[in-house]
Amino acid sequence: MIDLRSDTVTRPTAAMRSAMAAAEVGDDVYGEDPTVNRLQERAAEIFGKEAALFVPTGSMGNQIAVKLHTQPGQEILIEERGHIFNYELGTPAVVAGVMVRTVCSADGSGHLTWDEISSALKIGQPYYSSPTGLICLENTHNFAGGSVMPAEHCADVCEKAHAVGIPVHMDGARIFNAATALETLVAELTKGCDSVQFCLSKGLGAPVGSVLVGSADFIKAARIWRKRLGGGMRQVGILAAAGFVALEESPNRLHEDHANARRLAEGLAEIPGISVDVERVVTNIVIFDISGTGKTSAEICATLKEKGILAIGFGNAIRMVTHCDVSGEDIERTLVAFRDVVA
Ligand SMILES: Cc1ncc(COP(=O)(O)O)c(C=O)c1O
């Protein structure tokens, strides 16, 4: 199978598996797992923040941040296709007691400008209006096709948000993909953010885990909420060991996934009935419109599956994601199969 459904499907590398087998462990609920502590210290260092916390999933990292930055009854503001709003099961309402206000990014990039954000902020309004408690950004933006937010854009939003007293959380599930595409450092891309969540288990290829980074006080409070949500794990250095390898080694190879995604988009663009903006494919996600083929995305995905290729269809679109278990040859095979399916 060529699995292009997501970069979450990657399997741990041999280096990850041997690091897991050799990991020194302790009880992380007591803060005594040396491998977890090493991962957290390294993550904080890479992001230029005071502290970090290993969490089981990106969703938990995001939701702890939403909880800690807000008060019940407030709103959080996010671009309308954002993961925190669409794919985290309404947890902002369930756990933090906040409402989500969405804004559409006019240029389709998924990255809201300060003008778009500020027109939807609720600050200093009458007491019966729920105030904005947090702005959430996402880099890369998954459902905007892995689009990237440059460092200056993020810095501008953070500076202006802070000037009006609102914190900023970055859902950086794929922030290393953004850094690779923009040829910069993740610390630059998240400089002004009050907190950042990044995933070890997506493009970086670890089997499990995400890391939340921020100030020492924020992470101290995050540790309490992680436990409260059932995410206090014990000898979890076994998993952190794979995460450490992912953090140190995987960013160096992400450009291969991006080249494969671009090649895929170029090939798809040549197939009649497919519409894809090749120039917008800058990381590892390709989202394309299939309405011109006369078939539904469900039909296409089902036939692709019979040919050994997995992709996700939604509405008139299909998403394909490249990752370390997808080779250049797999991309060529996918294109051949696709031509057959829509012919
Ligand atoms: C942008 C983004 N944020 C957060 C998450 C959540 O990560 P997890 O599946 O580890 O909860 C995902 C998962 O696909 C994602 O794409």
The ligand as an SDF file (V2000), in Angstrom:
LIG
                    3D

 16 16  0  0  0  0  0  0  0  0999 V2000
   -2.7900   20.9720   12.2320 C   0  0  0  0  0  0  0  0  0  0  0  0
   -3.0280   19.8750   13.2190 C   0  0  0  0  0  0  0  0  0  0  0  0
   -3.0930   20.1730   14.5070 N   0  0  0  0  0  0  0  0  0  0  0  0
   -3.2950   19.2360   15.4430 C   0  0  0  0  0  0  0  0  0  0  0  0
   -3.4460   17.9170   15.0950 C   0  0  0  0  0  0  0  0  0  0  0  0
   -3.7450   16.9010   16.1570 C   0  0  0  0  0  0  0  0  0  0  0  0
   -2.7560   15.9740   16.3630 O   0  0  0  0  0  0  0  0  0  0  0  0
   -3.1020   14.5540   17.0480 P   0  0  0  0  0  0  0  0  0  0  0  0
   -3.6630   13.6910   15.9800 O   0  0  0  0  0  0  0  0  0  0  0  0
   -1.7680   14.0880   17.5450 O   0  0  0  0  0  0  0  0  0  0  0  0
   -4.0660   14.8200   18.1370 O   0  0  0  0  0  0  0  0  0  0  0  0
   -3.3980   17.5530   13.7440 C   0  0  0  0  0  0  0  0  0  0  0  0
   -3.5710   16.1430   13.3380 C   0  0  0  0  0  0  0  0  0  0  0  0
   -3.6860   15.8040   12.1830 O   0  0  0  0  0  0  0  0  0  0  0  0
   -3.1950   18.5610   12.7680 C   0  0  0  0  0  0  0  0  0  0  0  0
   -3.1470   18.2810   11.4650 O   0  0  0  0  0  0  0  0  0  0  0  0
  1  2  1  0
  2  3  1  0
  2 15  2  0
  3  4  2  0
  4  5  1  0
  5  6  1  0
  5 12  2  0
  6  7  1  0
  7  8  1  0
  8  9  2  0
  8 10  1  0
  8 11  1  0
 12 13  1  0
 12 15  1  0
 13 14  2  0
 15 16  1  0
M  END
$$$$
